[in-house]
Amino acid sequence: MHDLAERLAAATGADPALDAALAEAYHLPAAAYTASVEDARALVAALLPDWRLHLGFGATGMFPYAALSKGDERSEAEAPCLALAVVRAAVKIRLDGISVSDIG
């Protein structure tokens, strides 16, 4: 899983191989998670169904960010593209061990 986190951190945009790795790691259908905001949101819905997603741009206005929250728990991530920010924030929650129900 930490290889997945490293690959996400290094990603600069759409990456079909990374999409396939995400689908395999989390037992999800194949989709363009790093390219499509709709697919990235579907990943959040599958992995973190009770979490709220907020999208926007960082303080500089250059890079989009995604914030996920549930009660007092929160995860944020910036990325060169919005879909990648959403995926980074979701995977960070899974890797940090914040209480979420297991899927698959």
Secondary structure, 3 states (H helix, E strand, C coil): CHHHHHHHHHCCCCCHHHHHHHHHHCCCCCCCCCCCHHHHHHHHHHHCCCCEEEEEECCCCCCEEEEEEECCEEEEEECCCHHHHHHHHHHHHHHHCCCCCCCC
